[in-house]
């Protein structure tokens, strides 16, 4: 399995901004250097004689000097702590992090990071139902994933024990039916992408979800699937690949988590054409098939489209409504 990694691009404005910032810093340094003799002459020959003769001015000068020194020492301490934090983040290859419910400024930073991503050949997604990533209107990475040619997705098995356990741990308004509907919408969306020439592969796992992983290019988005909380309520971390030292950082370990899950023969692959789960052995040889069906009642959920996919998604909106006679668990 190849690992395609593109180099990040730098815009003209970004280079110009760095050039201007270095120019301003250089001018300030030159101005301070040339003003030092005049400042020293003023302090020693004019200011200090007045201070010696005026006790109030001397007290004010001492207080001002103490305040400035306290401020400088505090700034130095903050800079040192930040330096340690930057060093730790660099060692972990942490490119971005935000807490759930972060403000608009944090969201803008993440949007800026997403805009800098080059078009990747492949995108790997390990998640629960895929609704927040592929279907939700506020999905941040959907447009980037759509640009990839090969998309590999792993969702929790809709008829497995893990999905029921996950639903039981969430608030009462989120039920098994809710998760089934979200998985159905995700399958419909992925089916529509296949009709647009994308190489889409989907597998299901049947364990309690632990990580949500989205690998695109040199970056991987990580969220912990904490029991009892929705994934979108969890902090989000973005790790980047260090080309010079791939062993450093957490990009490769999380990337390998996805690859190990994907290559696990226990996880069946979904056949979009027949609505069946395809089981294979460790060598990749097909050992059996079973129809995928989920007992969902009610009308199909409308699928939000992106870049003209709505027409293609309509035909795949009810893929899970056919009940399977075998390998299904009654909910």
Buried (B, 14 or more C-beta within 10 A) or exposed (E): EEEEBEEEEEEEEEEEEEEEEEEEEEEEEEEEEEEEEEEEEEEEEEBEEEBEEEEEEBEEBEEEEEEEEEEEEEEEEEEEEEEEEEEEBBEBBBBBBBEEEBEEEBEEEBEEBBEBBBEBBBBBBBBBBBBBBBBBEEBBBBEBBBBBBBBBBBBBBBBBEBBBBBBEEBEEEBBBBBBBBBBBBBBBBBBBBBBEEBEBBBBBBBBBBEBBBBBBBBBBBBBBBBEEBBBBEBEBBBBBBBEEEBEBBBBBEBBEBBBEBBEEEEBBBBBBEEBBBBBBEEEEEEEEBBBBBBBBEEEBBEBBBBEEBBEBBBEBBBBBBEBBEEBBEEB
